[in-house]
């Protein structure tokens, strides 16, 4: 009887999804301090003078880097390797959205977890450039599966009244993974070698796979022509609906602020800051936005405020923080807007992601795959093209004006978020007056430990 209670427990499902989000982002960031050095020292036979600018390349420093962060002309192979994940993730996100409709959501999660296990092992034992690129690309496909199917599982299993405080907590696994990954990679690589951190990650992924097989129930149905046609209709409906389009654009624009910032700010600091920042300072400069994202994603859902209000406030905060960054003259001053930017991005995610699940419910559907595939595609677009466009724009308008323009884009988009409130009322409310619960306190996971009897 106890085993059945565990398998039906919403808290167990939440822990599994949180764990995979955590491991996904640890693997994402653990490579940052390892791969550049290993690539140049053991594969490309690259060496640079101690005082060469290449030694200050932020690709080996930032705890939030998603891909090729700087890169100098001779860093092309590193850029291609790190960039492969974001583009593969973008390509696979719609595929996973379709799979969640023809298969149970737990199946893509399990497949993604297995791919992530293989990617971790390839990173651990790969000793050629091609193998490392394959590992990074495989991780991109697994990230798409974990992100989309994980949010679908939470939307389906968590009680509707608990989503707005519990789904944002899952994003805490993203920020926590970022915070753990960078120091874990650096310390383990220096003390134990390249394979050690990836083997540790592979071990915990294996544990998660075992929990998924034991706890998550799976079912599937064979796709047919009418089902495929229905899928196309659902995607077309999403692209025509103001709620999903505005939410997706808000997530994309806000996330792009951080994506554009990351490759540009370290080199700007080397030129702008006097005295020139040290290596550890260039890496530490990204810690405040990770902490801000952690706090925003965890606690924005606990506020007794409607999601559209939170998202507007968060985008205003992100926009103002972006405009303030070029005004900073010291590393301490820079930490304040960095924290505000991370807090804003985390709050936008925490407010809009549960809103999308409620929107699907109000449509009378239980198919969350397409809407979360759309949301993840927005994030992937930001991290795929943000650094590319940002790098080109810096050469045209300069870093200060680039950050101001990005900040203005966030501020100018805010009025469109009012449509979420207006359309919510027309659709009988994603949150209507009197229905928004107060989450001033979070008792425990007991509020969703036992499923409602049907």
Secondary structure, DSSP 8 states (H G I E B T S, - for coil): -HHHHHHH-HHHHHHHHHHHHHHHHHHHHHTHHHHHHHIIIIIS-----TTSGGGG-GGGT-TT--S--S--GGGHHHHHHHHHHHHHHHHHHHHHHHHHHHB-HHHHHHHHHHHHHHHHHHHHH--SHHHHHHHHHHHHHHHHHHHHHHHHHHHHHS-GGGHHHHHHHHHHHHHHHHHHHHHHHHHHHHHH-HHHHHHHHHHHHHHHHHHHHHH----B----HHHHHHHHHHHHHHHH-HHHHHHHHHHHHHHHHHHHHHHHHHHHHHHHSSS---HHHHHHTTHHHHHHHHHHHHHGGGSSS-HHHHHHHHHHHHHHHHHHHTT--SHHHHHHHHHHHHHHHHHHHHHHHHHHHHHHHHTT----HHHHHHHHHHHHHHHHHHHHHHHHHHHHH-HHHHHHHHHHHHHHHGGGGHHHHHHHHHTT-SS-TT-----S----GGGGSS----
